[in-house]
Amino acid sequence: MLAARDNANLQSDLCNLVSWSEEWQMLFNVKKCKVMHIGYDNMKAEYLMDRVKLEHVNEEKDLGVVISEDLTWEKQCSSAVSKANRESVF
């Protein structure tokens, strides 16, 4: 099955990243690392970094941009409008 092989490849890549980060003493803060499953046929596999299960999120804000698992702009637009309303001066 292709999806299971893809999941195994991604887990292997995560393990390689952790090994590289340890070798170069640039460690990941695994508590801040998360996984977001995108797509209708996604198996929603669990992934580990440094033997710690990564948290699953439905949306995440990074550099002020809200990314949701359905990849729509609704959450980003709502966040921007809310912020603009809080900061507006009358």
BELURQUI-V136211 format. One line per field, one symbol per residue. burial: b if it has 9 or more other ideal C-beta (glycine too) atoms within 8 Angstrom, else e. A space follows every 10 residues. Layout:
burial=???
//
This chain:
burial=eeeeeebeeb beebeebbee beeeeeebeb eebbbbeeee eeeeeebbbe eeebebeebe eeeeebbbee eeeebbeebe eeeeeeeeee
//
